Amino acid sequence: MRTAILASGRGSNLQALIKAYQSGSLPIRIVAVGSDSPGAGALMHAEEAGIPSRVFPINQYLHRQAQEADILNWIRENEVELLLLAGYMRVLSPSFMREVPFPILNIHPSLLPAFPGLHAQRQALEYGVKVSGCTVHFVDEGLDSGPIILQEAVPVLQEDTEESLSQRILAVEHRLYPEAVRLLALGQVKRSGRRVQILQQEELR
C-alpha cells in the first residue's frame, strides 16, 4: 500500500513506522511525509530515510480549507492508498474526510474513548485512573472518535508524572502502531460500523 504520513512534532511514531518499514515487516511503501510545521523533527527523520517530504505551514494559507486542498492534491499526486497520522496536531475537517477514499489511521495516548484531545496523559493523572494506555483507531469526522483497531493498557504508577507516564505509553505506541498498520495492509482488519475485527490468517483463505 502506498502510504503517506502526516506529523507535526518530533516524529517518534513516524520513526518507529519508518524503522518497521525498512526492516521489511510492514507490507507498505512509505512514499511521502508531510507536516504543518517547518521545524518538525519528523521532517528530519524522513530526510534521513530518503523519503520525500513537504511542509504545509498553516500561516502561509488564507484559510484552513486552502491548506487541506493542498494536502489533498499532494495525496493524489503520490497515489496514496493509506494515510497515517503520527502526532499530527490538526483535526481533519469533514470535507477533507469526504474527499479521501481510503483508510486514515491515528494513534492516541489513552484508552479511548477516555481522554480524547490534547494532554491525554495529564487528563489521566488528574482523573486518578489506575490504568491508561494507547489506541490505534480509524479517523472519522470527530475528535479521536473513530472505530478502534488495537488498544494496549499501561499501568499508572503512584509516582507517575505526566512525563514518566507519557514515556511509558510512547514505548507501547512504537510497537502497537506498526502492528496495526501491518494487520490492515495484510487485509486482517475487518470493519463493520464501529466494530473492528482482527482476522487470523486462516480466516483469509
C-alpha positions as a Markdown table, in Angstrom:
| # | Residue | x | y | z |
|---|---|---|---|---|
| 1 | Met | 0.0 | 0.0 | 0.0 |
| 2 | Arg | 1.3 | 3.4 | -1.0 |
| 3 | Thr | 1.4 | 5.2 | 2.3 |
| 4 | Ala | 1.7 | 8.9 | 3.3 |
| 5 | Ile | 2.3 | 10.1 | 6.9 |
| 6 | Leu | 1.4 | 13.5 | 8.4 |
| 7 | Ala | 3.3 | 14.6 | 11.5 |
| 8 | Ser | 3.6 | 17.8 | 13.4 |
| 9 | Gly | 6.3 | 17.2 | 16.1 |
| 10 | Arg | 9.4 | 15.3 | 16.8 |
| 11 | Gly | 8.2 | 12.3 | 14.9 |
| 12 | Ser | 9.0 | 9.4 | 17.2 |
| 13 | Asn | 6.0 | 7.4 | 16.0 |
| 14 | Leu | 7.0 | 8.3 | 12.4 |
| 15 | Gln | 10.5 | 7.0 | 13.2 |
| 16 | Ala | 9.0 | 3.7 | 14.5 |
| 17 | Leu | 6.9 | 3.3 | 11.4 |
| 18 | Ile | 9.9 | 4.0 | 9.1 |
| 19 | Lys | 12.0 | 1.5 | 11.1 |
| 20 | Ala | 9.4 | -1.2 | 10.7 |
| 21 | Tyr | 9.0 | -0.4 | 7.0 |
| 22 | Gln | 12.8 | -0.5 | 6.4 |
| 23 | Ser | 13.0 | -3.8 | 8.2 |
| 24 | Gly | 10.5 | -5.4 | 5.8 |
| 25 | Ser | 7.9 | -6.1 | 8.5 |
| 26 | Leu | 5.3 | -3.7 | 7.0 |
| 27 | Pro | 3.8 | -4.6 | 3.6 |
| 28 | Ile | 3.5 | -0.9 | 2.7 |
| 29 | Arg | 5.6 | 1.6 | 0.8 |
| 30 | Ile | 6.0 | 5.0 | 2.6 |
| 31 | Val | 6.0 | 7.4 | -0.4 |
| 32 | Ala | 5.7 | 10.8 | 1.3 |
| 33 | Val | 5.8 | 12.6 | 4.7 |
| 34 | Gly | 4.0 | 15.8 | 5.3 |
| 35 | Ser | 4.0 | 18.3 | 8.1 |
| 36 | Asp | 2.2 | 21.6 | 9.1 |
| 37 | Ser | 5.4 | 22.7 | 11.0 |
| 38 | Pro | 8.6 | 23.6 | 9.1 |
| 39 | Gly | 10.7 | 22.8 | 12.2 |
| 40 | Ala | 9.2 | 19.4 | 12.9 |
| 41 | Gly | 11.7 | 16.7 | 13.8 |
| 42 | Ala | 9.6 | 14.3 | 11.6 |
| 43 | Leu | 10.9 | 16.0 | 8.5 |
| 44 | Met | 14.5 | 15.2 | 9.6 |
| 45 | His | 13.5 | 11.5 | 10.0 |
| 46 | Ala | 12.0 | 11.5 | 6.6 |
| 47 | Glu | 15.1 | 13.1 | 5.1 |
| 48 | Glu | 17.4 | 10.6 | 6.8 |
| 49 | Ala | 15.3 | 7.7 | 5.4 |
| 50 | Gly | 15.3 | 9.2 | 1.9 |
| 51 | Ile | 11.5 | 9.7 | 1.9 |
| 52 | Pro | 10.3 | 12.8 | 0.1 |
| 53 | Ser | 8.7 | 15.4 | 2.4 |
| 54 | Arg | 6.6 | 18.5 | 2.1 |
| 55 | Val | 5.6 | 21.2 | 4.5 |
| 56 | Phe | 2.1 | 22.8 | 4.6 |
| 57 | Pro | 2.6 | 25.8 | 7.1 |
| 58 | Ile | -0.9 | 27.0 | 8.1 |
| 59 | Asn | 0.3 | 30.6 | 8.2 |
| 60 | Gln | 1.0 | 30.5 | 4.5 |
| 61 | Tyr | -2.6 | 29.8 | 3.6 |
| 62 | Leu | -5.6 | 32.2 | 3.6 |
| 63 | His | -7.7 | 29.6 | 5.4 |
| 64 | Arg | -7.7 | 26.1 | 6.6 |
| 65 | Gln | -9.6 | 24.8 | 3.5 |
| 66 | Ala | -6.8 | 26.0 | 1.3 |
| 67 | Gln | -4.2 | 24.1 | 3.3 |
| 68 | Glu | -6.3 | 20.9 | 3.2 |
| 69 | Ala | -6.9 | 21.3 | -0.5 |
| 70 | Asp | -3.1 | 21.4 | -1.0 |
| 71 | Ile | -2.7 | 18.3 | 1.2 |
| 72 | Leu | -5.3 | 16.5 | -0.9 |
| 73 | Asn | -3.5 | 17.4 | -4.1 |
| 74 | Trp | -0.3 | 16.1 | -2.6 |
| 75 | Ile | -2.0 | 12.8 | -1.6 |
| 76 | Arg | -3.3 | 12.4 | -5.2 |
| 77 | Glu | 0.0 | 13.2 | -6.8 |
| 78 | Asn | 1.6 | 10.5 | -4.7 |
| 79 | Glu | -1.2 | 8.0 | -5.5 |
| 80 | Val | -1.6 | 7.3 | -1.8 |
| 81 | Glu | -3.7 | 4.3 | -0.6 |
| 82 | Leu | -3.3 | 4.8 | 3.2 |
| 83 | Leu | -2.8 | 7.9 | 5.3 |
| 84 | Leu | -1.2 | 7.7 | 8.8 |
| 85 | Leu | -1.3 | 10.5 | 11.3 |
| 86 | Ala | 1.7 | 10.4 | 13.6 |
| 87 | Gly | 1.4 | 13.2 | 16.1 |
| 88 | Tyr | -0.4 | 15.4 | 13.6 |
| 89 | Met | -1.9 | 18.2 | 15.7 |
| 90 | Arg | -4.7 | 19.3 | 13.5 |
| 91 | Val | -8.1 | 17.8 | 13.3 |
| 92 | Leu | -9.0 | 17.0 | 9.7 |
| 93 | Ser | -12.2 | 18.6 | 8.5 |
| 94 | Pro | -15.4 | 16.7 | 7.5 |
| 95 | Ser | -14.9 | 18.0 | 3.9 |
| 96 | Phe | -11.4 | 16.6 | 3.9 |
| 97 | Met | -12.6 | 13.2 | 5.2 |
| 98 | Arg | -15.2 | 13.0 | 2.5 |
| 99 | Glu | -12.6 | 13.5 | -0.2 |
| 100 | Val | -10.3 | 10.7 | 1.0 |
| 101 | Pro | -11.5 | 7.3 | -0.4 |
| 102 | Phe | -9.0 | 5.1 | 1.7 |
| 103 | Pro | -8.3 | 4.5 | 5.4 |
| 104 | Ile | -6.8 | 7.1 | 7.7 |
| 105 | Leu | -5.3 | 5.9 | 10.9 |
| 106 | Asn | -4.2 | 7.7 | 14.1 |
| 107 | Ile | -2.7 | 6.7 | 17.4 |
| 108 | His | -3.7 | 8.4 | 20.7 |
| 109 | Pro | -2.1 | 8.1 | 24.1 |
| 110 | Ser | -5.1 | 6.9 | 26.1 |
| 111 | Leu | -7.6 | 4.0 | 26.1 |
| 112 | Leu | -10.2 | 5.7 | 24.0 |
| 113 | Pro | -13.0 | 6.8 | 24.4 |
| 114 | Ala | -11.4 | 8.1 | 27.6 |
| 115 | Phe | -9.4 | 11.3 | 27.5 |
| 116 | Pro | -9.6 | 12.4 | 23.8 |
| 117 | Gly | -7.8 | 15.5 | 22.6 |
| 118 | Leu | -4.7 | 17.2 | 23.9 |
| 119 | His | -2.7 | 16.2 | 27.0 |
| 120 | Ala | -4.3 | 12.8 | 27.4 |
| 121 | Gln | -1.7 | 11.7 | 29.9 |
| 122 | Arg | -2.3 | 14.7 | 32.1 |
| 123 | Gln | -6.0 | 14.1 | 31.9 |
| 124 | Ala | -5.5 | 10.5 | 33.0 |
| 125 | Leu | -3.4 | 11.6 | 36.0 |
| 126 | Glu | -5.8 | 14.4 | 37.0 |
| 127 | Tyr | -8.7 | 11.9 | 36.9 |
| 128 | Gly | -6.8 | 9.4 | 39.0 |
| 129 | Val | -7.2 | 6.4 | 36.8 |
| 130 | Lys | -5.1 | 3.3 | 37.6 |
| 131 | Val | -4.7 | 2.2 | 34.0 |
| 132 | Ser | -4.1 | 4.2 | 30.9 |
| 133 | Gly | -2.6 | 3.2 | 27.5 |
| 134 | Cys | -2.8 | 3.9 | 23.8 |
| 135 | Thr | -5.2 | 3.3 | 21.0 |
| 136 | Val | -4.8 | 2.9 | 17.2 |
| 137 | His | -8.1 | 3.9 | 15.5 |
| 138 | Phe | -9.6 | 4.8 | 12.2 |
| 139 | Val | -10.0 | 8.6 | 11.8 |
| 140 | Asp | -13.5 | 9.9 | 11.3 |
| 141 | Glu | -15.0 | 13.4 | 11.5 |
| 142 | Gly | -14.9 | 13.6 | 15.3 |
| 143 | Leu | -12.1 | 14.2 | 17.8 |
| 144 | Asp | -10.3 | 10.8 | 18.4 |
| 145 | Ser | -13.7 | 9.2 | 17.9 |
| 146 | Gly | -13.1 | 6.7 | 15.1 |
| 147 | Pro | -13.5 | 2.9 | 15.4 |
| 148 | Ile | -10.8 | 1.2 | 17.5 |
| 149 | Ile | -8.4 | -1.2 | 15.8 |
| 150 | Leu | -5.9 | -2.0 | 18.7 |
| 151 | Gln | -5.5 | -0.9 | 22.3 |
| 152 | Glu | -3.0 | -1.8 | 24.9 |
| 153 | Ala | -3.1 | -0.9 | 28.6 |
| 154 | Val | -0.3 | 0.8 | 30.6 |
| 155 | Pro | -0.5 | 0.8 | 34.4 |
| 156 | Val | -0.5 | 4.3 | 36.1 |
| 157 | Leu | 2.0 | 4.2 | 38.9 |
| 158 | Gln | 1.6 | 6.1 | 42.1 |
| 159 | Glu | 4.8 | 8.1 | 41.5 |
| 160 | Asp | 4.0 | 8.9 | 37.8 |
| 161 | Thr | 4.3 | 12.4 | 36.4 |
| 162 | Glu | 2.9 | 13.4 | 33.1 |
| 163 | Glu | 6.4 | 13.0 | 31.6 |
| 164 | Ser | 7.0 | 9.5 | 33.0 |
| 165 | Leu | 3.6 | 8.2 | 32.1 |
| 166 | Ser | 4.0 | 9.7 | 28.6 |
| 167 | Gln | 7.3 | 7.9 | 28.1 |
| 168 | Arg | 6.0 | 4.5 | 29.1 |
| 169 | Ile | 2.9 | 4.9 | 26.9 |
| 170 | Leu | 5.1 | 6.1 | 24.0 |
| 171 | Ala | 7.2 | 2.9 | 24.1 |
| 172 | Val | 4.0 | 0.9 | 23.6 |
| 173 | Glu | 2.8 | 3.2 | 20.8 |
| 174 | His | 6.0 | 2.5 | 18.9 |
| 175 | Arg | 5.1 | -1.2 | 18.8 |
| 176 | Leu | 1.3 | -1.0 | 18.5 |
| 177 | Tyr | 1.1 | 1.4 | 15.6 |
| 178 | Pro | 3.3 | -0.6 | 13.2 |
| 179 | Glu | 1.4 | -3.8 | 14.2 |
| 180 | Ala | -2.0 | -2.2 | 13.4 |
| 181 | Val | -0.7 | -1.0 | 10.0 |
| 182 | Arg | 0.7 | -4.4 | 9.3 |
| 183 | Leu | -2.7 | -6.1 | 10.0 |
| 184 | Leu | -4.5 | -3.5 | 7.9 |
| 185 | Ala | -2.1 | -3.9 | 5.0 |
| 186 | Leu | -2.5 | -7.7 | 5.1 |
| 187 | Gly | -6.3 | -7.5 | 5.0 |
| 188 | Gln | -6.7 | -8.7 | 8.6 |
| 189 | Val | -8.7 | -5.7 | 9.8 |
| 190 | Lys | -12.4 | -6.1 | 9.1 |
| 191 | Arg | -14.6 | -3.1 | 9.9 |
| 192 | Ser | -18.4 | -3.2 | 10.4 |
| 193 | Gly | -19.8 | 0.1 | 11.6 |
| 194 | Arg | -18.0 | 0.9 | 14.8 |
| 195 | Arg | -16.9 | -2.7 | 15.4 |
| 196 | Val | -13.4 | -3.8 | 14.2 |
| 197 | Gln | -12.5 | -7.5 | 14.0 |
| 198 | Ile | -8.9 | -8.7 | 13.7 |
| 199 | Leu | -8.9 | -11.8 | 11.4 |
| 200 | Gln | -6.5 | -14.6 | 11.7 |
| 201 | Gln | -4.5 | -15.6 | 8.7 |
| 202 | Glu | -6.5 | -18.8 | 8.2 |
| 203 | Glu | -9.7 | -16.8 | 8.1 |
| 204 | Leu | -8.5 | -15.0 | 5.0 |
| 205 | Arg | -8.3 | -18.2 | 3.0 |
